[in-house]
């Protein structure tokens, strides 16, 4: 008998990705759609998601659906408490989808779900304590300890909201305002962070300065994270994860300069690239079936 398929859906700040997922994490027929803008109720986004579900159900026998969304998320209630990049406050997003589908739905926060995929089947497999750092529209982390993502009622991992610099300074930018893919692109005068990365490779002075400031902000925040959790590996994913060693090498060097006598973690690219959250969504749906 063939293994059941689930549907993994990643609702991101820029795009929505979904695919049928088997228990090994293999994805089939990945579909992508832009995330609606200025959709404070979540209804337009729900309409796009249900349309994608219908397209996948037409081609695959799906046993359950995994739905991952960004922000501060109360997973048991299916509610997004706050998602700054989507403009959502107290949006019961799971119920908006349940009205239109007849499959069980597992609900998760995007970064914790991606962290689970990398810890269970990806780059962090075999590491008892891991940190997943996807860099996209925003910046946050997912920490997995002995196979369980740390949630703390939905408030864990909001690293991007932390201010950089000394208390009392007139202007203290957040980690996210310096190190998200969108911030890097805007500050470097590029259409995307990948374009900014190419300018860094070419030695463009502005792009190099922006890149260096972004890496420094990430290294500062991650050093404290490692000090607290003892994480053995940092997995870098999201859209900017495709920059490869251009990002990983200076981040590794920045951590080395900050960690003193503490153990150095492995710094690695996400095994699933920018699909970690989508794959993880499929996996929590498989867990729901079990």
C-alpha positions as CSV (number, residue, x, y, z in Angstrom):
1,X,0.0,0.0,0.0
2,X,1.4,3.4,-0.9
3,X,2.1,6.0,1.8
4,X,-0.5,8.7,2.3
5,X,0.1,12.2,1.0
6,X,-0.5,15.4,2.8
7,X,-0.6,18.9,1.6
8,X,1.9,21.4,2.9
9,X,1.1,25.1,2.7
10,X,3.5,27.9,3.6
11,X,1.8,31.3,3.8
12,X,4.7,33.8,3.6
13,X,5.0,37.6,3.6
14,X,5.7,37.6,-0.1
15,X,4.4,34.3,-1.5
16,X,2.4,31.3,-0.8
17,X,3.9,27.9,-1.6
18,X,2.2,24.5,-1.4
19,X,2.8,20.9,-2.5
20,X,1.8,17.3,-1.9
21,X,4.2,15.9,0.7
22,X,5.0,12.2,1.4
23,X,6.2,11.0,4.8
24,X,9.9,11.3,3.7
25,X,9.5,15.0,3.0
26,X,9.5,14.6,-0.8
27,X,7.4,17.3,-2.5
28,X,5.4,17.0,-5.7
29,X,4.0,19.7,-8.0
30,X,5.1,22.8,-6.0
31,X,2.7,25.7,-6.6
32,X,3.5,29.4,-5.8
33,X,1.2,32.4,-5.7
34,X,1.8,36.0,-4.5
35,X,0.5,36.7,-1.0
36,X,-2.3,39.4,-1.2
37,X,-1.3,42.8,0.1
38,X,-3.3,44.9,2.6
39,X,-5.5,41.9,3.5
40,X,-6.0,42.7,7.2
41,X,-8.9,40.3,7.6
42,X,-7.0,37.4,6.0
43,X,-10.0,36.6,3.8
44,X,-8.2,37.3,0.5
45,X,-5.3,35.2,1.5
46,X,-7.7,32.4,2.6
47,X,-9.3,32.6,-0.9
48,X,-5.9,32.1,-2.6
49,X,-5.0,29.2,-0.2
50,X,-8.3,27.4,-0.8
51,X,-7.8,27.9,-4.6
52,X,-4.4,26.2,-4.3
53,X,-5.9,23.4,-2.2
54,X,-8.5,22.7,-4.9
55,X,-5.8,22.5,-7.6
56,X,-3.7,20.0,-5.6
57,X,-6.7,17.9,-4.6
58,X,-7.6,17.6,-8.3
59,X,-4.3,15.8,-9.0
60,X,-3.5,14.0,-5.7
61,X,-5.3,12.0,-3.0
62,X,-4.6,14.1,0.1
63,X,-5.3,12.7,3.6
64,X,-4.6,15.9,5.6
65,X,-3.5,19.5,5.2
66,X,-0.7,21.3,7.0
67,X,-0.9,25.1,7.2
68,X,1.9,27.3,8.3
69,X,1.6,31.0,8.8
70,X,4.0,33.8,10.0
71,X,4.1,35.9,13.1
72,X,3.1,35.3,16.7
73,X,0.9,32.2,16.4
74,X,-1.4,30.4,18.8
75,X,-1.2,27.0,17.2
76,X,-3.8,25.1,19.3
77,X,-6.5,27.7,18.5
78,X,-5.5,28.3,14.9
79,X,-5.1,32.0,15.5
80,X,-2.5,34.5,14.3
81,X,-2.1,36.8,17.2
82,X,0.1,39.2,15.3
83,X,1.8,39.1,11.9
84,X,3.4,42.4,11.2
85,X,4.4,41.7,7.6
86,X,0.8,40.7,6.7
87,X,-0.9,43.4,8.9
88,X,-2.8,40.7,10.8
89,X,-4.1,41.0,14.4
90,X,-6.0,38.2,16.0
91,X,-6.9,36.5,12.7
92,X,-8.5,33.0,13.1
93,X,-6.9,31.8,9.9
94,X,-7.4,28.1,10.3
95,X,-11.2,28.5,10.6
96,X,-11.2,30.6,7.4
97,X,-9.7,27.6,5.6
98,X,-11.8,25.0,7.4
99,X,-15.0,26.5,6.1
100,X,-14.0,25.4,2.5
101,X,-12.2,22.1,2.9
102,X,-13.2,18.7,4.2
103,X,-9.7,17.5,5.3
104,X,-8.2,17.7,8.8
105,X,-5.9,20.7,9.2
106,X,-2.7,20.9,11.2
107,X,-1.8,24.5,12.0
108,X,1.7,25.8,12.7
109,X,3.9,28.9,12.8
110,X,6.1,29.1,9.7
111,X,9.6,29.2,11.3
112,X,8.9,26.5,13.9
113,X,7.4,24.3,11.2
114,X,10.5,24.9,9.0
115,X,12.7,24.2,11.9
116,X,11.0,20.9,12.5
117,X,11.5,19.8,8.8
118,X,15.2,20.6,9.0
119,X,15.6,18.9,12.4
120,X,13.7,15.8,11.5
121,X,14.8,15.2,7.9
122,X,17.2,18.1,6.8
123,X,20.5,19.8,7.7
124,X,19.9,19.5,11.5
125,X,19.1,15.9,11.5
126,X,20.9,14.1,14.4
127,X,21.5,17.3,16.3
128,X,19.7,17.4,19.7
129,X,19.5,21.2,19.8
130,X,19.2,23.2,16.5
131,X,18.3,26.7,15.4
132,X,16.6,27.4,12.1
133,X,17.1,30.9,10.7
134,X,15.1,31.7,7.6
135,X,15.9,35.1,6.1
136,X,13.0,36.4,3.9
137,X,10.5,39.2,4.3
138,X,11.2,39.1,8.0
139,X,13.7,37.5,10.4
140,X,13.0,35.1,13.2
141,X,14.3,31.8,14.5
142,X,12.9,28.3,15.4
143,X,14.7,26.3,18.1
144,X,14.2,22.6,18.2
145,X,15.2,20.7,21.4
146,X,15.1,16.8,21.3
147,X,12.7,16.9,18.3
148,X,10.2,19.5,19.8
149,X,10.1,23.1,18.5
150,X,10.1,25.7,21.3
151,X,6.8,27.7,21.1
152,X,6.2,29.4,24.5
153,X,2.6,30.2,23.7
154,X,3.7,31.5,20.2
155,X,6.2,34.1,21.5
156,X,9.4,32.2,21.1
157,X,11.8,33.0,18.3
158,X,11.0,36.7,17.5
159,X,14.7,37.5,17.2
160,X,14.1,40.1,14.4
161,X,12.2,42.4,16.7
162,X,15.2,42.9,19.0
163,X,16.9,46.3,18.8
164,X,20.6,46.6,17.8
165,X,23.0,49.0,19.6
166,X,23.3,50.4,23.0
167,X,20.3,51.3,25.2
168,X,19.7,55.0,25.3
169,X,20.9,55.6,21.7
170,X,18.6,57.9,19.8
171,X,17.9,55.4,17.1
172,X,18.2,51.7,17.5
173,X,17.3,49.7,14.4
174,X,15.9,46.2,14.8
175,X,17.6,43.1,13.6
176,X,14.9,42.7,11.0
177,X,15.3,46.2,9.7
178,X,18.9,45.5,9.0
179,X,19.1,41.8,8.1
180,X,15.8,40.7,6.4
181,X,16.0,40.0,2.7
182,X,13.7,42.9,2.0
183,X,15.7,45.3,4.2
184,X,19.0,44.3,2.5
185,X,17.5,44.9,-0.9
186,X,16.0,48.2,0.0
187,X,19.1,49.5,1.7
188,X,21.4,48.4,-1.1
189,X,19.2,49.9,-3.8
190,X,18.4,46.5,-5.4
191,X,15.3,44.8,-6.6
192,X,16.0,41.7,-4.4
193,X,18.5,40.5,-1.8
194,X,19.9,38.1,-4.3
195,X,20.7,41.0,-6.6
196,X,22.4,42.7,-3.6
197,X,24.4,39.5,-3.0
198,X,25.6,39.7,-6.6
199,X,26.7,43.3,-6.0
200,X,28.6,42.1,-2.9
201,X,30.4,39.6,-5.0
202,X,31.3,42.4,-7.4
203,X,32.7,44.5,-4.5
204,X,30.1,47.3,-4.7
205,X,30.8,49.5,-1.6
206,X,27.2,50.2,-0.6
207,X,26.2,46.6,-1.0
208,X,29.2,45.4,1.0
209,X,28.4,47.8,3.8
210,X,24.8,46.8,3.9
211,X,25.7,43.1,3.9
212,X,28.3,43.5,6.7
213,X,25.8,45.4,8.9
214,X,23.2,42.6,8.3
215,X,25.6,39.9,9.2
216,X,26.8,41.8,12.3
217,X,23.2,42.2,13.5
218,X,22.5,38.5,13.0
219,X,25.7,37.4,14.7
220,X,25.0,39.6,17.7
221,X,21.5,38.1,18.2
222,X,22.5,34.5,17.4
223,X,25.5,34.6,19.8
224,X,23.1,35.2,22.7
225,X,20.8,32.5,21.4
226,X,23.6,30.0,21.4
227,X,24.7,31.1,24.8
228,X,21.3,30.4,26.2
229,X,20.3,27.2,24.2
230,X,23.7,25.6,23.6
231,X,22.5,25.0,20.0
232,X,24.9,22.8,18.0
233,X,23.9,23.9,14.5
234,X,22.5,27.1,12.9
235,X,20.5,26.2,9.7
236,X,20.1,29.2,7.4
237,X,17.2,29.1,5.0
238,X,14.6,31.3,3.4
239,X,15.1,33.2,0.1
240,X,18.5,34.6,1.2
241,X,19.8,31.1,2.1
242,X,20.5,30.7,-1.6
243,X,23.4,33.1,-1.2
244,X,25.4,30.2,0.2
245,X,28.9,30.7,1.6
246,X,28.7,34.4,0.8
247,X,26.4,34.6,3.8
248,X,27.4,31.5,5.8
249,X,31.2,32.2,6.0
250,X,31.0,35.8,7.4
251,X,28.2,34.7,9.8
252,X,30.4,31.8,11.0
253,X,33.3,34.2,11.5
254,X,31.1,36.7,13.3
255,X,29.9,34.0,15.7
256,X,33.5,32.9,16.3
257,X,34.5,36.5,17.2
258,X,31.6,36.7,19.7
259,X,31.4,33.3,21.4
260,X,34.6,33.4,23.5
261,X,35.0,30.1,25.3
262,X,31.5,28.8,24.2
263,X,31.2,25.9,21.7
264,X,31.0,26.9,18.1
265,X,27.9,25.7,16.2
266,X,27.9,24.3,12.7
267,X,26.6,26.9,10.3
268,X,24.8,25.2,7.4
269,X,22.4,25.9,4.5
270,X,18.9,24.5,4.8
271,X,18.6,21.1,3.1
272,X,15.1,22.1,1.7
273,X,16.2,25.6,0.6
274,X,13.2,28.0,0.7
275,X,10.8,25.1,0.9
276,X,11.6,24.1,4.5
277,X,8.4,25.5,6.0
278,X,6.2,24.0,3.2
279,X,7.8,20.6,3.8
280,X,7.4,21.0,7.6
281,X,3.7,21.8,7.1
282,X,3.3,18.5,5.3
283,X,5.0,16.7,8.1
284,X,2.8,18.2,10.9
285,X,-0.1,17.0,8.8
286,X,1.4,13.5,8.7
287,X,1.8,13.8,12.5
288,X,-1.9,14.7,12.8
289,X,-2.9,11.5,10.9
290,X,-0.8,9.5,13.4
